[in-house]
């Protein structure tokens, strides 16, 4: 029992970090929409989508490489792996970051991006620090130091919100907002790296570059493919819809991110250890139980997003932003598909290279990209959403198909089907309810069914899963 409680302590601390940081990001939605017009919000979405692509590259795949190569080691060998990855991350951050700044200041005007040149340069400077922040935090997660992880992530979130409030209230707009965020990331990266180097050191060696490159570069390629599914749609929509509509769509995307909040605390704890669990005796059954927990949490998040986000918009945001609500249920579907892929992709990550991940994500991205090209001009935002859902569906099918070799896990598809039906009943029923009384009845019936399904699962499998992880 005490070991189970200890395992739960780490889970809840990781959970607190997610809930606090994501909760603060939701609190900032009224702050940002209150100071930016829909058109300015649309420009911010366009800049953010460009920054995100480079931030993916600058993660350098270091977290995945650390889990794969440091996870099985112990003591001095483990610290040596971390030291080599630190040296690699610092070298690449400096070199690539310099090239990015040269590129944005020399090429942006020629590409018709002069109107966002300064905020783009600031955002790219912050993106350069992505790997230098992600590596130390991954090291903290690997060792199960949930309290330290909570402290760092909460401090970063509070500083970012404070900088956002100061810059927006000062009237500095999009440029000031990005500059404040970049300043916070500089402080956080310097602090985390200093602490990690004191513990593990830093070194440069060809072996680390070669091994991490072979494993991490395909994963970066896969992550860039995921960028196509996550943010590249803004590039196509920018020429197909008014800037204000792009802003409404961006808001709906942010509101749909409420759905993964319920599963991300579990994911922080589970994804760092699932490969090791898979290789243990009884690992397939334990992995299936872990996926079932994740599916239940994801369903809870989808309900909260689909039912609760419209209340947030109606009560707290300017009236104009209610135009975002029709997009929300369909974006929740896309988010749920993406999170389900994360739950079932362990077979693709369990090998010695990342090319399977790259192949699956690239196939999904290709489907989405074709959809964006074909559908955004005639159908606008609805075409982009359809393309995204199609791409995510292809990823899910391929992860299941190609992951069977290394991870033939008996996934709980019966549970997934039951949860999907309940979530659809709640979200669609509440949206179509003609009166508040009917909406209340729908919510009562849906939540009763959800709790019954969750209770049956928890009583059967969750306690066994926790005992196995506490052992």
HELIX and SHEET records of a PDB file:
HELIX    1   1 UNK A    2  UNK A   35  1                                  34    
HELIX    2   2 UNK A   38  UNK A   58  1                                  21    
HELIX    3   3 UNK A   62  UNK A   69  1                                   8    
HELIX    4   4 UNK A   75  UNK A  107  1                                  33    
HELIX    5   5 UNK A  109  UNK A  111  5                                   3    
HELIX    6   6 UNK A  114  UNK A  116  5                                   3    
HELIX    7   7 UNK A  117  UNK A  127  1                                  11    
HELIX    8   8 UNK A  130  UNK A  142  1                                  13    
HELIX    9   9 UNK A  146  UNK A  169  1                                  24    
HELIX   10  10 UNK A  173  UNK A  200  1                                  28    
HELIX   11  11 UNK A  206  UNK A  230  1                                  25    
HELIX   12  12 UNK A  233  UNK A  237  1                                   5    
HELIX   13  13 UNK A  243  UNK A  256  1                                  14    
HELIX   14  14 UNK A  261  UNK A  270  1                                  10    
HELIX   15  15 UNK A  274  UNK A  278  1                                   5    
HELIX   16  16 UNK A  283  UNK A  303  1                                  21    
HELIX   17  17 UNK A  304  UNK A  308  3                                   5    
HELIX   18  18 UNK A  309  UNK A  316  1                                   8    
HELIX   19  19 UNK A  319  UNK A  324  5                                   6    
HELIX   20  20 UNK A  325  UNK A  344  1                                  20    
HELIX   21  21 UNK A  346  UNK A  349  1                                   4    
HELIX   22  22 UNK A  355  UNK A  379  1                                  25    
HELIX   23  23 UNK A  381  UNK A  402  1                                  22    
HELIX   24  24 UNK A  413  UNK A  432  1                                  20    
HELIX   25  25 UNK A  436  UNK A  457  1                                  22    
HELIX   26  26 UNK A  458  UNK A  462  3                                   5    
HELIX   27  27 UNK A  463  UNK A  470  1                                   8    
END                                                                             
